[in-house]
């Protein structure tokens, strides 16, 4: 049976060497001993097990080294929705390409359901939606999905029934007979998602699954992800839409410059002891605005109203007393807990080290 990495059939042309066990060689380097995972013992038969995974590229005529992934370690448990995050250039897509067998790792240990990366058994367990899926422009969605199903070993009535089922689930069935070149970006994205589902894989790896979708399409994909998890499927997905991750994921990993900087359960990662408060005042004078700025509070004046944001509940009482003593009216006080966006900005953006070239 052919493998199930079928959302981009061009990838089938190259079969990368599988990553071997400790002490042996891969097609591109020698494995080294890596640090154990920080969040518990190893579960190498789970959906994804990664330890000390690295990818080193050589680019240009000078063969300059680019260390895209730097010895990362993480696990994905069966039946969970796992969010894989990071700013552009963090190494997310390179990691996904290694997990799906599209490129070979340089060093490290990694398995998919206990199978080595790039092996036929590992690929059969995965339904993959790449960030920029390619669909042959002269094929219809039905023809493309059926072709992908055939590559995964489906035939006859089972193939036809399964193809229709996934096209209906992704909202493409009504356009199943239109050439792909006439479809919108969102419809192409849905067709590629149907192709990833057609062979009924044990795990979905989705790279930017919401890309190109309108709000209705995004909600439908989110509902589909929840439904797939309810049926026991493991979901591993990467996205820049942090709100979707916060509402969907059981655990997250955040990368920065090829390294993992955050890993764990969302409810454990988000600070509960730090609360932000947003206050809105009407009739506040310039002196009160200066008071807020002098104390380091974030301020914004719009439509005659002063909006102030503070961190920590203890500042709110003092701010309210100051406002009332100066004759300002308090219109709103709202408390906010830390969000995934706050965590992402703090760990993946604000803490980014200055590039070596800029320090010279």
ZADO-1210 file (C-alpha; in nm, 4 decimals, padded with zeros to 6 digits):
<atoms>
<atom x="00.0000" y="00.0000" z="00.0000" code="UNK" pos="1"/>
<atom x="00.1296" y="00.3449" z="-00.0805" code="UNK" pos="2"/>
<atom x="00.1820" y="00.6057" z="00.1878" code="UNK" pos="3"/>
<atom x="-00.0779" y="00.8563" z="00.3061" code="UNK" pos="4"/>
<atom x="00.1174" y="01.1844" z="00.2666" code="UNK" pos="5"/>
<atom x="-00.1013" y="01.2773" z="-00.0217" code="UNK" pos="6"/>
<atom x="-00.2065" y="01.6423" z="-00.0026" code="UNK" pos="7"/>
<atom x="00.0894" y="01.7213" z="-00.2286" code="UNK" pos="8"/>
<atom x="00.1457" y="01.4241" z="-00.4629" code="UNK" pos="9"/>
<atom x="00.4713" y="01.5804" z="-00.5876" code="UNK" pos="10"/>
<atom x="00.6230" y="01.4735" z="-00.2565" code="UNK" pos="11"/>
<atom x="00.5853" y="01.1082" z="-00.3552" code="UNK" pos="12"/>
<atom x="00.8737" y="01.1339" z="-00.5989" code="UNK" pos="13"/>
<atom x="01.1394" y="01.1465" z="-00.3284" code="UNK" pos="14"/>
<atom x="01.1745" y="00.8833" z="-00.0600" code="UNK" pos="15"/>
<atom x="01.3989" y="01.0185" z="00.2151" code="UNK" pos="16"/>
<atom x="01.6116" y="00.7876" z="00.4308" code="UNK" pos="17"/>
<atom x="01.4582" y="00.6990" z="00.7659" code="UNK" pos="18"/>
<atom x="01.6162" y="00.8139" z="01.0894" code="UNK" pos="19"/>
<atom x="01.7875" y="00.5229" z="01.2599" code="UNK" pos="20"/>
<atom x="01.8504" y="00.4340" z="01.6227" code="UNK" pos="21"/>
<atom x="02.1288" y="00.5486" z="01.8503" code="UNK" pos="22"/>
<atom x="02.4807" y="00.5060" z="01.7286" code="UNK" pos="23"/>
<atom x="02.3898" y="00.4476" z="01.3632" code="UNK" pos="24"/>
<atom x="02.3925" y="00.6824" z="01.0668" code="UNK" pos="25"/>
<atom x="02.1207" y="00.8622" z="00.8813" code="UNK" pos="26"/>
<atom x="02.1552" y="00.9656" z="00.5230" code="UNK" pos="27"/>
<atom x="02.2993" y="01.3008" z="00.6299" code="UNK" pos="28"/>
<atom x="02.4769" y="01.2728" z="00.9637" code="UNK" pos="29"/>
<atom x="02.5677" y="01.0823" z="01.2759" code="UNK" pos="30"/>
<atom x="02.3254" y="01.0752" z="01.5658" code="UNK" pos="31"/>
<atom x="02.4354" y="01.2111" z="01.9008" code="UNK" pos="32"/>
<atom x="02.2986" y="01.1596" z="02.2476" code="UNK" pos="33"/>
<atom x="02.0380" y="01.4220" z="02.3355" code="UNK" pos="34"/>
<atom x="01.8897" y="01.5551" z="02.6569" code="UNK" pos="35"/>
<atom x="01.5820" y="01.3716" z="02.7915" code="UNK" pos="36"/>
<atom x="01.2408" y="01.5288" z="02.7640" code="UNK" pos="37"/>
<atom x="01.1616" y="01.7714" z="03.0415" code="UNK" pos="38"/>
<atom x="00.7980" y="01.6668" z="03.0871" code="UNK" pos="39"/>
<atom x="00.8329" y="01.3028" z="03.1761" code="UNK" pos="40"/>
<atom x="00.9401" y="00.9655" z="03.0498" code="UNK" pos="41"/>
<atom x="00.9553" y="00.8531" z="02.6911" code="UNK" pos="42"/>
<atom x="00.6559" y="00.7136" z="02.5020" code="UNK" pos="43"/>
<atom x="00.8113" y="00.6146" z="02.1725" code="UNK" pos="44"/>
<atom x="00.5036" y="00.4238" z="02.0576" code="UNK" pos="45"/>
<atom x="00.2829" y="00.7312" z="02.0822" code="UNK" pos="46"/>
<atom x="00.1755" y="00.9443" z="01.7856" code="UNK" pos="47"/>
<atom x="00.4941" y="01.1561" z="01.7902" code="UNK" pos="48"/>
<atom x="00.8103" y="01.1157" z="01.9934" code="UNK" pos="49"/>
<atom x="01.0962" y="01.3596" z="01.9288" code="UNK" pos="50"/>
<atom x="01.4241" y="01.3853" z="02.1171" code="UNK" pos="51"/>
<atom x="01.7221" y="01.5963" z="02.0200" code="UNK" pos="52"/>
<atom x="01.5981" y="01.6476" z="01.6633" code="UNK" pos="53"/>
<atom x="01.8161" y="01.8719" z="01.4458" code="UNK" pos="54"/>
<atom x="01.8235" y="01.9929" z="01.0880" code="UNK" pos="55"/>
<atom x="02.1254" y="02.1610" z="00.9350" code="UNK" pos="56"/>
<atom x="02.1076" y="02.3029" z="00.5826" code="UNK" pos="57"/>
<atom x="02.3922" y="02.4178" z="00.3618" code="UNK" pos="58"/>
<atom x="02.2937" y="02.6931" z="00.1220" code="UNK" pos="59"/>
<atom x="02.4518" y="02.8874" z="-00.1623" code="UNK" pos="60"/>
<atom x="02.7822" y="02.8388" z="-00.3397" code="UNK" pos="61"/>
<atom x="02.9688" y="02.8948" z="-00.0140" code="UNK" pos="62"/>
<atom x="02.7725" y="02.6074" z="00.1487" code="UNK" pos="63"/>
<atom x="02.6891" y="02.8315" z="00.4438" code="UNK" pos="64"/>
<atom x="02.5435" y="02.6422" z="00.7397" code="UNK" pos="65"/>
<atom x="02.1903" y="02.7240" z="00.8515" code="UNK" pos="66"/>
<atom x="02.0866" y="02.5504" z="01.1737" code="UNK" pos="67"/>
<atom x="01.7089" y="02.5480" z="01.1199" code="UNK" pos="68"/>
<atom x="01.6170" y="02.3118" z="01.4064" code="UNK" pos="69"/>
<atom x="01.8437" y="02.2845" z="01.7095" code="UNK" pos="70"/>
<atom x="01.7984" y="01.9670" z="01.9112" code="UNK" pos="71"/>
<atom x="01.4294" y="01.9938" z="02.0004" code="UNK" pos="72"/>
<atom x="01.2398" y="01.7403" z="02.2136" code="UNK" pos="73"/>
<atom x="00.8653" y="01.6907" z="02.2625" code="UNK" pos="74"/>
<atom x="00.5910" y="01.4287" z="02.2616" code="UNK" pos="75"/>
<atom x="00.2349" y="01.4160" z="02.1329" code="UNK" pos="76"/>
<atom x="-00.0108" y="01.1938" z="02.3180" code="UNK" pos="77"/>
<atom x="-00.2769" y="00.9805" z="02.1534" code="UNK" pos="78"/>
<atom x="-00.6105" y="01.1534" z="02.0983" code="UNK" pos="79"/>
<atom x="-00.4985" y="01.5063" z="02.1843" code="UNK" pos="80"/>
<atom x="-00.4965" y="01.8309" z="01.9877" code="UNK" pos="81"/>
<atom x="-00.1402" y="01.9610" z="01.9911" code="UNK" pos="82"/>
<atom x="-00.0542" y="02.3171" z="01.8918" code="UNK" pos="83"/>
<atom x="00.2844" y="02.3830" z="01.7331" code="UNK" pos="84"/>
<atom x="00.3611" y="02.7554" z="01.7340" code="UNK" pos="85"/>
<atom x="00.6332" y="03.0064" z="01.6619" code="UNK" pos="86"/>
<atom x="00.7062" y="03.3216" z="01.4613" code="UNK" pos="87"/>
<atom x="00.8089" y="03.3023" z="01.0961" code="UNK" pos="88"/>
<atom x="01.1486" y="03.1373" z="01.0600" code="UNK" pos="89"/>
<atom x="01.1245" y="02.9534" z="01.3937" code="UNK" pos="90"/>
<atom x="01.1649" y="02.6099" z="01.2302" code="UNK" pos="91"/>
<atom x="00.8057" y="02.4857" z="01.2477" code="UNK" pos="92"/>
<atom x="00.7650" y="02.3876" z="00.8824" code="UNK" pos="93"/>
<atom x="01.1105" y="02.2285" z="00.8745" code="UNK" pos="94"/>
<atom x="01.0135" y="02.0175" z="01.1764" code="UNK" pos="95"/>
<atom x="00.6864" y="01.9162" z="01.0123" code="UNK" pos="96"/>
<atom x="00.8697" y="01.8165" z="00.6950" code="UNK" pos="97"/>
<atom x="01.0952" y="01.5917" z="00.9009" code="UNK" pos="98"/>
<atom x="00.7995" y="01.4354" z="01.0847" code="UNK" pos="99"/>
<atom x="00.6261" y="01.3573" z="00.7559" code="UNK" pos="100"/>
<atom x="00.9382" y="01.2157" z="00.5935" code="UNK" pos="101"/>
<atom x="00.9723" y="01.4853" z="00.3286" code="UNK" pos="102"/>
<atom x="01.3231" y="01.5732" z="00.4438" code="UNK" pos="103"/>
<atom x="01.5689" y="01.3730" z="00.6525" code="UNK" pos="104"/>
<atom x="01.6840" y="01.4946" z="00.9958" code="UNK" pos="105"/>
<atom x="02.0504" y="01.5644" z="01.0542" code="UNK" pos="106"/>
<atom x="02.0553" y="01.4217" z="01.4063" code="UNK" pos="107"/>
<atom x="01.8204" y="01.3051" z="01.6771" code="UNK" pos="108"/>
<atom x="01.5607" y="01.0439" z="01.7618" code="UNK" pos="109"/>
<atom x="01.2050" y="01.0659" z="01.6310" code="UNK" pos="110"/>
<atom x="00.9216" y="00.8200" z="01.5729" code="UNK" pos="111"/>
<atom x="00.5593" y="00.8262" z="01.4553" code="UNK" pos="112"/>
<atom x="00.3513" y="00.5612" z="01.6339" code="UNK" pos="113"/>
<atom x="00.6786" y="00.3838" z="01.7099" code="UNK" pos="114"/>
<atom x="00.7884" y="00.3812" z="01.3439" code="UNK" pos="115"/>
<atom x="01.0983" y="00.5569" z="01.2119" code="UNK" pos="116"/>
<atom x="01.0505" y="00.8815" z="01.0253" code="UNK" pos="117"/>
<atom x="01.0079" y="00.8390" z="00.6522" code="UNK" pos="118"/>
<atom x="00.9130" y="00.4724" z="00.6729" code="UNK" pos="119"/>
<atom x="00.6057" y="00.3478" z="00.4906" code="UNK" pos="120"/>
<atom x="00.4357" y="00.2514" z="00.8181" code="UNK" pos="121"/>
<atom x="00.4896" y="00.6014" z="00.9594" code="UNK" pos="122"/>
<atom x="00.3544" y="00.7700" z="00.6459" code="UNK" pos="123"/>
<atom x="00.0475" y="00.5462" z="00.6366" code="UNK" pos="124"/>
<atom x="-00.0484" y="00.6721" z="00.9828" code="UNK" pos="125"/>
<atom x="-00.0439" y="01.0391" z="00.8793" code="UNK" pos="126"/>
<atom x="-00.2821" y="01.2601" z="00.6876" code="UNK" pos="127"/>
<atom x="-00.0862" y="01.5721" z="00.5947" code="UNK" pos="128"/>
<atom x="-00.2101" y="01.9171" z="00.4944" code="UNK" pos="129"/>
<atom x="00.0894" y="02.1316" z="00.3905" code="UNK" pos="130"/>
<atom x="00.0951" y="02.5081" z="00.4285" code="UNK" pos="131"/>
<atom x="00.0674" y="02.5626" z="00.0524" code="UNK" pos="132"/>
<atom x="-00.1032" y="02.2539" z="-00.0922" code="UNK" pos="133"/>
<atom x="-00.0731" y="02.1928" z="-00.4650" code="UNK" pos="134"/>
<atom x="-00.3727" y="02.0548" z="-00.6531" code="UNK" pos="135"/>
<atom x="-00.3411" y="01.9722" z="-01.0199" code="UNK" pos="136"/>
<atom x="-00.5334" y="02.2552" z="-01.1927" code="UNK" pos="137"/>
<atom x="-00.7086" y="02.0348" z="-01.4510" code="UNK" pos="138"/>
<atom x="-00.8384" y="01.7830" z="-01.1980" code="UNK" pos="139"/>
<atom x="-01.1676" y="01.8279" z="-01.0155" code="UNK" pos="140"/>
<atom x="-01.1787" y="01.7986" z="-00.6349" code="UNK" pos="141"/>
<atom x="-01.3414" y="01.4561" z="-00.6695" code="UNK" pos="142"/>
<atom x="-01.0734" y="01.3347" z="-00.9112" code="UNK" pos="143"/>
<atom x="-00.7944" y="01.4683" z="-00.6921" code="UNK" pos="144"/>
<atom x="-00.9282" y="01.3146" z="-00.3713" code="UNK" pos="145"/>
<atom x="-00.9953" y="00.9814" z="-00.5451" code="UNK" pos="146"/>
<atom x="-00.6408" y="00.9844" z="-00.6846" code="UNK" pos="147"/>
<atom x="-00.5052" y="01.0423" z="-00.3344" code="UNK" pos="148"/>
<atom x="-00.7248" y="00.7628" z="-00.2030" code="UNK" pos="149"/>
<atom x="-00.5892" y="00.5271" z="-00.4696" code="UNK" pos="150"/>
<atom x="-00.2334" y="00.6175" z="-00.3740" code="UNK" pos="151"/>
<atom x="-00.3258" y="00.5116" z="-00.0206" code="UNK" pos="152"/>
<atom x="-00.4692" y="00.1788" z="-00.1374" code="UNK" pos="153"/>
<atom x="-00.8435" y="00.2520" z="-00.1529" code="UNK" pos="154"/>
<atom x="-01.0381" y="00.0974" z="-00.4403" code="UNK" pos="155"/>
<atom x="-01.3891" y="00.0600" z="-00.5842" code="UNK" pos="156"/>
<atom x="-01.6964" y="00.1373" z="-00.3754" code="UNK" pos="157"/>
<atom x="-01.4924" y="00.2111" z="-00.0636" code="UNK" pos="158"/>
<atom x="-01.2902" y="00.4740" z="-00.2515" code="UNK" pos="159"/>
<atom x="-01.5963" y="00.6420" z="-00.4015" code="UNK" pos="160"/>
<atom x="-01.7887" y="00.6435" z="-00.0721" code="UNK" pos="161"/>
<atom x="-01.4961" y="00.7727" z="00.1293" code="UNK" pos="162"/>
<atom x="-01.4160" y="01.0447" z="-00.1259" code="UNK" pos="163"/>
<atom x="-01.7714" y="01.1728" z="-00.1213" code="UNK" pos="164"/>
<atom x="-01.7820" y="01.1583" z="00.2587" code="UNK" pos="165"/>
<atom x="-01.4708" y="01.3734" z="00.3109" code="UNK" pos="166"/>
<atom x="-01.5691" y="01.6222" z="00.0384" code="UNK" pos="167"/>
<atom x="-01.9048" y="01.6657" z="00.2067" code="UNK" pos="168"/>
<atom x="-01.7391" y="01.7095" z="00.5454" code="UNK" pos="169"/>
<atom x="-01.5086" y="01.9818" z="00.4140" code="UNK" pos="170"/>
<atom x="-01.7869" y="02.1602" z="00.2219" code="UNK" pos="171"/>
<atom x="-01.6549" y="02.0939" z="-00.1290" code="UNK" pos="172"/>
<atom x="-01.9002" y="01.8327" z="-00.2586" code="UNK" pos="173"/>
<atom x="-02.1210" y="02.0893" z="-00.4321" code="UNK" pos="174"/>
<atom x="-01.8176" y="02.1872" z="-00.6455" code="UNK" pos="175"/>
<atom x="-01.6738" y="01.8372" z="-00.6767" code="UNK" pos="176"/>
<atom x="-01.6924" y="01.8390" z="-01.0588" code="UNK" pos="177"/>
<atom x="-01.5315" y="02.1804" z="-01.1189" code="UNK" pos="178"/>
<atom x="-01.1695" y="02.2017" z="-01.2370" code="UNK" pos="179"/>
<atom x="-00.9388" y="02.3061" z="-00.9536" code="UNK" pos="180"/>
<atom x="-00.8177" y="02.6067" z="-01.1535" code="UNK" pos="181"/>
<atom x="-01.1642" y="02.7598" z="-01.1126" code="UNK" pos="182"/>
<atom x="-01.1728" y="02.7226" z="-00.7351" code="UNK" pos="183"/>
<atom x="-01.0939" y="02.9910" z="-00.4786" code="UNK" pos="184"/>
<atom x="-00.7991" y="02.9593" z="-00.2404" code="UNK" pos="185"/>
<atom x="-01.0331" y="02.8620" z="00.0393" code="UNK" pos="186"/>
<atom x="-01.1937" y="02.5880" z="-00.1704" code="UNK" pos="187"/>
<atom x="-00.8522" y="02.4545" z="-00.2670" code="UNK" pos="188"/>
<atom x="-00.7593" y="02.4467" z="00.1022" code="UNK" pos="189"/>
<atom x="-01.0741" y="02.2486" z="00.1806" code="UNK" pos="190"/>
<atom x="-01.0018" y="02.0065" z="-00.1046" code="UNK" pos="191"/>
<atom x="-00.6509" y="01.9448" z="00.0282" code="UNK" pos="192"/>
<atom x="-00.7957" y="01.8835" z="00.3740" code="UNK" pos="193"/>
<atom x="-01.0342" y="01.6280" z="00.2242" code="UNK" pos="194"/>
<atom x="-00.7354" y="01.4568" z="00.0618" code="UNK" pos="195"/>
<atom x="-00.5612" y="01.4396" z="00.3995" code="UNK" pos="196"/>
<atom x="-00.8691" y="01.2713" z="00.5503" code="UNK" pos="197"/>
<atom x="-00.9595" y="01.0287" z="00.2721" code="UNK" pos="198"/>
<atom x="-00.7460" y="00.7352" z="00.3885" code="UNK" pos="199"/>
<atom x="-00.8751" y="00.7595" z="00.7467" code="UNK" pos="200"/>
<atom x="-00.5303" y="00.8201" z="00.9059" code="UNK" pos="201"/>
<atom x="-00.4589" y="00.7786" z="01.2759" code="UNK" pos="202"/>
<atom x="-00.3167" y="01.1313" z="01.2976" code="UNK" pos="203"/>
<atom x="-00.3626" y="01.4582" z="01.1106" code="UNK" pos="204"/>
<atom x="-00.0683" y="01.6950" z="01.0703" code="UNK" pos="205"/>
<atom x="-00.2048" y="02.0314" z="00.9617" code="UNK" pos="206"/>
<atom x="00.0237" y="02.3204" z="00.8662" code="UNK" pos="207"/>
<atom x="-00.1818" y="02.6432" z="00.8675" code="UNK" pos="208"/>
<atom x="-00.5192" y="02.4689" z="00.8113" code="UNK" pos="209"/>
<atom x="-00.7145" y="02.7980" z="00.8376" code="UNK" pos="210"/>
<atom x="-00.5140" y="02.9700" z="00.5630" code="UNK" pos="211"/>
<atom x="-00.7349" y="03.1307" z="00.2987" code="UNK" pos="212"/>
<atom x="-01.0612" y="03.0502" z="00.4765" code="UNK" pos="213"/>
<atom x="-01.3367" y="03.2992" z="00.5508" code="UNK" pos="214"/>
<atom x="-01.4864" y="03.3151" z="00.9048" code="UNK" pos="215"/>
<atom x="-01.7469" y="03.0502" z="00.8198" code="UNK" pos="216"/>
<atom x="-01.4804" y="02.8208" z="00.6755" code="UNK" pos="217"/>
<atom x="-01.2600" y="02.8685" z="00.9814" code="UNK" pos="218"/>
<atom x="-01.5441" y="02.7695" z="01.2125" code="UNK" pos="219"/>
<atom x="-01.6187" y="02.4631" z="01.0000" code="UNK" pos="220"/>
<atom x="-01.2546" y="02.3512" z="01.0113" code="UNK" pos="221"/>
<atom x="-01.2428" y="02.4086" z="01.3871" code="UNK" pos="222"/>
<atom x="-01.5580" y="02.1985" z="01.4276" code="UNK" pos="223"/>
<atom x="-01.4048" y="01.9298" z="01.2051" code="UNK" pos="224"/>
<atom x="-01.0895" y="01.9204" z="01.4187" code="UNK" pos="225"/>
<atom x="-01.2988" y="01.8788" z="01.7332" code="UNK" pos="226"/>
<atom x="-01.5063" y="01.6029" z="01.5673" code="UNK" pos="227"/>
<atom x="-01.1951" y="01.4184" z="01.4510" code="UNK" pos="228"/>
<atom x="-01.0501" y="01.4254" z="01.8015" code="UNK" pos="229"/>
<atom x="-01.3827" y="01.2972" z="01.9394" code="UNK" pos="230"/>
<atom x="-01.3443" y="00.9982" z="01.7068" code="UNK" pos="231"/>
<atom x="-01.0041" y="00.9233" z="01.8577" code="UNK" pos="232"/>
<atom x="-00.7824" y="01.0867" z="01.5972" code="UNK" pos="233"/>
<atom x="-00.4714" y="01.2755" z="01.7063" code="UNK" pos="234"/>
<atom x="-00.4382" y="01.6303" z="01.5699" code="UNK" pos="235"/>
<atom x="-00.1037" y="01.8102" z="01.5350" code="UNK" pos="236"/>
<atom x="-00.1379" y="02.1544" z="01.3870" code="UNK" pos="237"/>
<atom x="00.0579" y="02.4710" z="01.3326" code="UNK" pos="238"/>
<atom x="-00.1066" y="02.8094" z="01.2946" code="UNK" pos="239"/>
<atom x="-00.0575" y="03.1817" z="01.3512" code="UNK" pos="240"/>
<atom x="-00.4179" y="03.2228" z="01.4703" code="UNK" pos="241"/>
<atom x="-00.3540" y="03.2040" z="01.8440" code="UNK" pos="242"/>
<atom x="-00.7202" y="03.2320" z="01.9393" code="UNK" pos="243"/>
<atom x="-00.7900" y="02.9031" z="01.7607" code="UNK" pos="244"/>
<atom x="-00.5057" y="02.7343" z="01.9468" code="UNK" pos="245"/>
<atom x="-00.6301" y="02.8612" z="02.2815" code="UNK" pos="246"/>
<atom x="-00.9803" y="02.7261" z="02.2226" code="UNK" pos="247"/>
<atom x="-00.8789" y="02.3947" z="02.0620" code="UNK" pos="248"/>
<atom x="-00.5502" y="02.2648" z="02.1992" code="UNK" pos="249"/>
<atom x="-00.4759" y="02.0463" z="02.4985" code="UNK" pos="250"/>
<atom x="-00.1032" y="02.1260" z="02.4897" code="UNK" pos="251"/>
<atom x="00.1242" y="02.3601" z="02.2974" code="UNK" pos="252"/>
<atom x="00.4880" y="02.3928" z="02.2044" code="UNK" pos="253"/>
<atom x="00.6360" y="02.7295" z="02.1023" code="UNK" pos="254"/>
<atom x="00.9560" y="02.7495" z="01.8968" code="UNK" pos="255"/>
<atom x="01.1927" y="03.0415" z="01.8529" code="UNK" pos="256"/>
<atom x="01.4999" y="03.0408" z="01.6256" code="UNK" pos="257"/>
<atom x="01.5025" y="02.6622" z="01.5956" code="UNK" pos="258"/>
<atom x="01.4615" y="02.5935" z="01.9675" code="UNK" pos="259"/>
<atom x="01.1664" y="02.5150" z="02.1932" code="UNK" pos="260"/>
<atom x="01.1075" y="02.7928" z="02.4450" code="UNK" pos="261"/>
<atom x="00.7668" y="02.6890" z="02.5843" code="UNK" pos="262"/>
<atom x="00.6090" y="02.3462" z="02.6183" code="UNK" pos="263"/>
<atom x="00.3170" y="02.2198" z="02.8267" code="UNK" pos="264"/>
<atom x="-00.0554" y="02.2274" z="02.8995" code="UNK" pos="265"/>
<atom x="-00.2214" y="02.5602" z="02.8320" code="UNK" pos="266"/>
<atom x="-00.3888" y="02.5886" z="03.1713" code="UNK" pos="267"/>
<atom x="-00.0500" y="02.5382" z="03.3366" code="UNK" pos="268"/>
<atom x="00.1426" y="02.7757" z="03.1093" code="UNK" pos="269"/>
<atom x="-00.0825" y="03.0799" z="03.1297" code="UNK" pos="270"/>
<atom x="-00.0164" y="03.2883" z="03.4373" code="UNK" pos="271"/>
<atom x="-00.3107" y="03.2946" z="03.6741" code="UNK" pos="272"/>
<atom x="-00.1397" y="03.5153" z="03.9296" code="UNK" pos="273"/>
<atom x="-00.0965" y="03.8041" z="03.6843" code="UNK" pos="274"/>
<atom x="-00.4118" y="03.9931" z="03.6015" code="UNK" pos="275"/>
<atom x="-00.4461" y="04.2878" z="03.3691" code="UNK" pos="276"/>
<atom x="-00.7162" y="04.5449" z="03.4182" code="UNK" pos="277"/>
<atom x="-00.8598" y="04.7841" z="03.1627" code="UNK" pos="278"/>
<atom x="-01.0200" y="05.1014" z="03.2936" code="UNK" pos="279"/>
<atom x="-01.2112" y="05.3691" z="03.1027" code="UNK" pos="280"/>
<atom x="-01.2537" y="05.7215" z="03.2412" code="UNK" pos="281"/>
<atom x="-01.4611" y="06.0140" z="03.1154" code="UNK" pos="282"/>
<atom x="-01.3810" y="06.3743" z="03.2006" code="UNK" pos="283"/>
<atom x="-01.0219" y="06.2988" z="03.3026" code="UNK" pos="284"/>
<atom x="-00.7910" y="06.6023" z="03.2972" code="UNK" pos="285"/>
<atom x="-00.4360" y="06.6173" z="03.1624" code="UNK" pos="286"/>
<atom x="-00.2951" y="06.5879" z="03.5119" code="UNK" pos="287"/>
<atom x="-00.4579" y="06.2480" z="03.5643" code="UNK" pos="288"/>
<atom x="-00.3281" y="06.1274" z="03.2263" code="UNK" pos="289"/>
<atom x="00.0241" y="06.2372" z="03.3267" code="UNK" pos="290"/>
<atom x="-00.0166" y="06.0570" z="03.6603" code="UNK" pos="291"/>
<atom x="-00.0966" y="05.7335" z="03.4746" code="UNK" pos="292"/>
<atom x="00.1970" y="05.7725" z="03.2374" code="UNK" pos="293"/>
<atom x="00.4389" y="05.8594" z="03.5197" code="UNK" pos="294"/>
<atom x="00.3439" y="05.5332" z="03.6918" code="UNK" pos="295"/>
<atom x="00.4104" y="05.3295" z="03.3773" code="UNK" pos="296"/>
<atom x="00.0489" y="05.2544" z="03.2898" code="UNK" pos="297"/>
<atom x="-00.0496" y="05.2166" z="02.9250" code="UNK" pos="298"/>
<atom x="-00.2850" y="05.4971" z="02.8200" code="UNK" pos="299"/>
<atom x="-00.4871" y="05.5894" z="02.5150" code="UNK" pos="300"/>
<atom x="-00.7272" y="05.8810" z="02.4652" code="UNK" pos="301"/>
<atom x="-01.0067" y="05.8317" z="02.2113" code="UNK" pos="302"/>
<atom x="-01.3364" y="06.0147" z="02.1799" code="UNK" pos="303"/>
<atom x="-01.2785" y="06.2151" z="02.4955" code="UNK" pos="304"/>
<atom x="-01.2270" y="05.9014" z="02.7050" code="UNK" pos="305"/>
<atom x="-00.9050" y="05.7927" z="02.8709" code="UNK" pos="306"/>
<atom x="-00.8331" y="05.4212" z="02.8526" code="UNK" pos="307"/>
<atom x="-00.5759" y="05.2881" z="03.0981" code="UNK" pos="308"/>
<atom x="-00.4323" y="04.9365" z="03.1194" code="UNK" pos="309"/>
<atom x="-00.2528" y="04.8186" z="03.4341" code="UNK" pos="310"/>
<atom x="-00.0960" y="04.4883" z="03.5389" code="UNK" pos="311"/>
<atom x="-00.1807" y="04.3692" z="03.8880" code="UNK" pos="312"/>
<atom x="-00.5020" y="04.4105" z="04.0842" code="UNK" pos="313"/>
<atom x="-00.3294" y="04.6182" z="04.3540" code="UNK" pos="314"/>
<atom x="-00.2936" y="04.9198" z="04.1211" code="UNK" pos="315"/>
<atom x="-00.6648" y="04.9427" z="04.0465" code="UNK" pos="316"/>
<atom x="-00.7777" y="05.0827" z="04.3827" code="UNK" pos="317"/>
<atom x="-00.5124" y="05.3572" z="04.3800" code="UNK" pos="318"/>
<atom x="-00.6024" y="05.4482" z="04.0223" code="UNK" pos="319"/>
<atom x="-00.9740" y="05.4694" z="04.1035" code="UNK" pos="320"/>
<atom x="-00.9066" y="05.6897" z="04.4072" code="UNK" pos="321"/>
<atom x="-00.6915" y="05.9243" z="04.1986" code="UNK" pos="322"/>
<atom x="-00.9556" y="05.9441" z="03.9251" code="UNK" pos="323"/>
<atom x="-01.2423" y="06.0185" z="04.1642" code="UNK" pos="324"/>
<atom x="-01.0413" y="06.2779" z="04.3577" code="UNK" pos="325"/>
<atom x="-00.9773" y="06.4603" z="04.0278" code="UNK" pos="326"/>
<atom x="-01.3435" y="06.4560" z="03.9267" code="UNK" pos="327"/>
<atom x="-01.3194" y="06.1901" z="03.6552" code="UNK" pos="328"/>
<atom x="-01.6060" y="05.9493" z="03.5957" code="UNK" pos="329"/>
<atom x="-01.5318" y="05.5745" z="03.5993" code="UNK" pos="330"/>
<atom x="-01.7107" y="05.4121" z="03.3067" code="UNK" pos="331"/>
<atom x="-01.5595" y="05.0642" z="03.2980" code="UNK" pos="332"/>
<atom x="-01.3286" y="04.8300" z="03.4882" code="UNK" pos="333"/>
<atom x="-01.2526" y="04.4950" z="03.3227" code="UNK" pos="334"/>
<atom x="-01.0083" y="04.2275" z="03.4415" code="UNK" pos="335"/>
<atom x="-00.8209" y="04.0039" z="03.2001" code="UNK" pos="336"/>
<atom x="-00.6205" y="03.6861" z="03.2629" code="UNK" pos="337"/>
<atom x="-00.3101" y="03.6174" z="03.0576" code="UNK" pos="338"/>
<atom x="-00.3870" y="03.4852" z="02.7090" code="UNK" pos="339"/>
<atom x="-00.1880" y="03.2673" z="02.4735" code="UNK" pos="340"/>
<atom x="-00.1097" y="03.5803" z="02.2736" code="UNK" pos="341"/>
<atom x="00.0499" y="03.7353" z="02.5840" code="UNK" pos="342"/>
<atom x="00.2558" y="03.4210" z="02.6390" code="UNK" pos="343"/>
<atom x="00.3569" y="03.4048" z="02.2728" code="UNK" pos="344"/>
<atom x="00.4673" y="03.7682" z="02.2601" code="UNK" pos="345"/>
<atom x="00.6593" y="03.7389" z="02.5859" code="UNK" pos="346"/>
<atom x="00.8445" y="03.4156" z="02.5045" code="UNK" pos="347"/>
<atom x="00.8681" y="03.4078" z="02.1243" code="UNK" pos="348"/>
<atom x="00.8895" y="03.7744" z="02.0257" code="UNK" pos="349"/>
<atom x="01.0211" y="03.9929" z="02.3068" code="UNK" pos="350"/>
<atom x="01.2915" y="03.7457" z="02.4116" code="UNK" pos="351"/>
<atom x="01.4336" y="03.6912" z="02.0639" code="UNK" pos="352"/>
<atom x="01.8115" y="03.7367" z="02.0794" code="UNK" pos="353"/>
<atom x="01.9750" y="03.9902" z="01.8540" code="UNK" pos="354"/>
<atom x="02.1231" y="03.8233" z="01.5415" code="UNK" pos="355"/>
<atom x="02.5011" y="03.7855" z="01.5480" code="UNK" pos="356"/>
<atom x="02.5305" y="03.9953" z="01.2289" code="UNK" pos="357"/>
<atom x="02.3596" y="04.2907" z="01.3968" code="UNK" pos="358"/>
<atom x="02.5949" y="04.2830" z="01.6966" code="UNK" pos="359"/>
<atom x="02.9045" y="04.3200" z="01.4823" code="UNK" pos="360"/>
</atoms>
